[in-house]
Amino acid sequence: MILHLNAKPDEVMRAVEALWEFGRTKGVPEKALFGLALALEECGSNIVNHALKGDANQRFQASIDYTGSAVIIELRDRGPAFDPTEHHRVAPRSQEEKTGGWGIQLVRHYMDEIRYERRDGENVLQLTKHLVQEASRL
């Protein structure tokens, strides 16, 4: 599934809702969908607010793929280059900083793989969640 989205918060939520619907039709466990949705919302919000500066005329793309053993979300935007895999949390200097900046750590917690590439003037972020199959009972 590929979604073309305007840089608006409600478009991020549209992508999250589409992910939930897509995942449920594929039988993705709710626990995995929760982490995927949180990661999509966080990364999509970062694109809207930071990369595209909330300019609703700007667009970005979210694709969601199910392989049977994993769900892969790919986000593409034409904002300034930013590699979240290189971002490291530093101690906050002010009260304002204490409330924000934790999103990338949450994404790292819930995703099994995070890959970034700058390709043809685009940020390409790939988030992968491997689905653990229950062992068959004897």
C-alpha positions as CSV (number, residue, x, y, z in Angstrom):
1,M,0.0,0.0,0.0
2,I,1.3,3.4,-0.9
3,L,-0.1,6.7,0.5
4,H,0.7,10.1,-0.8
5,L,0.3,12.6,2.0
6,N,0.3,16.3,2.5
7,A,2.4,17.7,5.3
8,K,-0.4,18.0,7.8
9,P,-1.0,16.2,11.2
10,D,-4.3,14.8,10.1
11,E,-2.6,13.2,7.1
12,V,-0.2,11.4,9.5
13,M,-3.2,10.1,11.4
14,R,-4.8,9.0,8.1
15,A,-1.7,6.9,7.5
16,V,-1.8,5.5,11.0
17,E,-5.4,4.5,10.5
18,A,-4.6,2.9,7.1
19,L,-1.8,0.9,8.8
20,W,-4.2,-0.4,11.5
21,E,-6.7,-1.5,8.8
22,F,-4.0,-3.0,6.6
23,G,-2.5,-4.9,9.5
24,R,-5.8,-6.3,10.7
25,T,-6.7,-7.6,7.2
26,K,-3.3,-9.3,7.1
27,G,-3.6,-10.8,10.6
28,V,-0.8,-8.8,12.2
29,P,-0.9,-9.2,16.0
30,E,-2.3,-6.2,17.8
31,K,0.9,-5.8,19.9
32,A,3.0,-5.5,16.7
33,L,0.5,-3.1,15.2
34,F,0.7,-0.9,18.3
35,G,4.5,-0.5,17.9
36,L,4.2,0.0,14.2
37,A,1.5,2.7,14.6
38,L,3.5,4.5,17.2
39,A,6.6,4.5,15.0
40,L,4.7,5.7,11.9
41,E,3.0,8.5,13.9
42,E,6.3,9.6,15.4
43,C,8.3,9.5,12.2
44,G,5.5,11.0,10.1
45,S,5.1,13.8,12.6
46,N,8.8,14.5,12.5
47,I,8.6,14.7,8.7
48,V,5.6,17.1,8.9
49,N,6.9,19.3,11.7
50,H,10.7,19.3,11.0
51,A,11.5,18.2,7.5
52,L,8.6,19.9,5.7
53,K,8.0,22.7,8.3
54,G,4.3,22.1,8.4
55,D,3.8,23.3,4.9
56,A,0.6,21.6,3.8
57,N,1.6,22.1,0.2
58,Q,4.5,19.8,0.6
59,R,4.0,16.1,0.2
60,F,5.6,12.9,1.5
61,Q,5.0,9.2,0.9
62,A,4.3,6.3,3.2
63,S,4.3,2.7,1.9
64,I,3.4,-0.3,4.0
65,D,4.3,-3.8,3.0
66,Y,3.6,-7.2,4.6
67,T,5.9,-10.1,3.7
68,G,4.3,-12.8,5.9
69,S,7.1,-12.6,8.4
70,A,7.5,-8.8,8.7
71,V,5.8,-5.5,8.2
72,I,7.9,-2.8,6.5
73,I,7.0,0.9,6.5
74,E,8.9,3.2,4.2
75,L,8.7,6.9,4.5
76,R,10.0,9.3,1.8
77,D,10.3,13.1,2.0
78,R,12.2,15.8,0.2
79,G,13.2,17.7,3.3
80,P,16.7,18.4,4.4
81,A,18.8,15.3,5.0
82,F,18.3,13.8,8.4
83,D,19.4,10.4,9.5
84,P,17.5,9.3,12.6
85,T,19.8,6.3,13.0
86,E,22.6,8.7,13.8
87,H,20.6,10.6,16.4
88,H,21.6,10.1,20.0
89,R,19.7,11.4,22.9
90,V,21.6,13.9,25.0
91,A,20.7,15.1,28.5
92,P,18.2,17.9,28.3
93,R,19.5,21.4,29.1
94,S,16.1,23.0,29.9
95,Q,12.7,22.1,31.1
96,E,11.4,22.4,27.6
97,E,13.8,19.9,26.3
98,K,12.8,17.4,29.0
99,T,9.3,17.0,27.4
100,G,10.4,16.2,23.8
101,G,12.9,14.3,21.8
102,W,12.1,10.9,22.9
103,G,10.3,9.7,19.8
104,I,13.3,8.2,18.0
105,Q,14.1,6.2,21.2
106,L,10.5,4.8,21.1
107,V,10.8,4.0,17.5
108,R,14.1,2.1,18.2
109,H,12.4,0.2,21.0
110,Y,9.4,-1.0,18.9
111,M,11.2,-1.6,15.5
112,D,13.5,-4.5,14.8
113,E,15.3,-2.6,12.0
114,I,15.7,1.0,11.1
115,R,17.4,2.0,7.9
116,Y,18.0,5.4,6.4
117,E,19.3,6.4,3.0
118,R,19.5,9.7,1.2
119,R,18.5,8.8,-2.4
120,D,17.8,11.2,-5.3
121,G,17.2,14.2,-3.0
122,E,14.9,12.2,-0.7
123,N,15.1,11.0,2.8
124,V,14.2,7.3,2.7
125,L,13.5,5.8,6.1
126,Q,12.6,2.1,6.4
127,L,11.1,0.7,9.6
128,T,10.8,-3.1,9.9
129,K,9.0,-5.2,12.5
130,H,9.6,-8.9,12.4
131,L,6.5,-11.0,13.3
132,V,7.2,-13.9,15.7
133,Q,5.1,-16.9,14.8
134,E,3.8,-18.9,17.8
135,A,5.4,-22.3,18.0
136,S,3.0,-25.0,17.0
137,R,1.7,-27.0,19.9
138,L,2.2,-30.7,20.0
